[in-house]
C-alpha cells in the first residue's frame, strides 16, 4: 500500500481552500490517459459519463462489477491518483457501502465521491443515515490502511426549491458538512451551487474543503478562488463535449464521401 498511500497523500494535499484544482472527469482508460497527458495531477471518474459510455442510465444502473472493472483498468492506465464516483455507494445498508469502498480500494482508487441522495429518485437521505454510511466507508478505508479521500457529496442544491429557500438550503448544506466531517469525510461536494456569495459562505462555514461542479452558470476559477473553493469538477461535460465532437467529425466524413 506504500504507493497507494503516497497517491492518497498527494491527493489530499491538492485540497487548498482558495486555490482550487481542476478535475476533468473521465470515463475509461483511454480518456484517463488523454487527461493525464494534459498535466493534471489527479484523475476522477464521473458516474454519468461511465454510465453513458456503457449504455446505461446514471443512478447505479451500471452493474457494480462493471464499475470496478472499469476503475481497475483506469488505475492501471495512469500513475496519477484516481478517485472514483461511486454514487451513493451501491448499498442499501451502511455495511454494504463499506464493502463497496473496500472493493474500490482493491481496484486502485485512493478516494471516492459518496452522495447523500437515493439513486432511484434523488431525494435526500436522513443526515444520521448518511453519516453512518460515511462512517462505514471510513472504517473500510482504515482497515485497508489507506488515507482514502471521502468526498461527501450533498445533493441539497438539487432539491426542488421553494420560494425564498436559498438560506434554508445553505443552512442544510452546512449542517450536513459538519455531520459528514464528524463521520470521517474529507471533502464536501456541492453540485448545483453556482452563486458566488453562497459558495463563499459555505466554504467559510464548512469544516471540509468545498468542491464545486461546473455548469453553465459557474463563474471562472479566479472567482471560485475568491470564494474559497478548493476543488472544481467538470462532471459529465467532458463526455458531452467529446461525443458532440465525434458526431461532428462523423458528419463531416460522411459529407466528404457522399
Secondary structure, DSSP 8 states (H G I E B T S, - for coil): -HHHHHHHHHHHHT--TTS-EEE--B-SHHHHHHHHTTT-SEEEB-HHHHHHHTT--TTT-S-HHHHHHHHHHHHHH-SSEEEEE-TT-S-SSHHHHHHHHHHHHHHT-SEEEEESB-TTT--B--HHHHHHHHHHHHHHHHHHT---EEEEE--GGGS---TT-HHHHHHHHHHHHHHHHHHT--EEE-TT---HHHHHHHHHH-SSEEEEE--TT---HHHHHHTT--EEE-TTHHHHHHHHHHHHHHHHHHHHT-
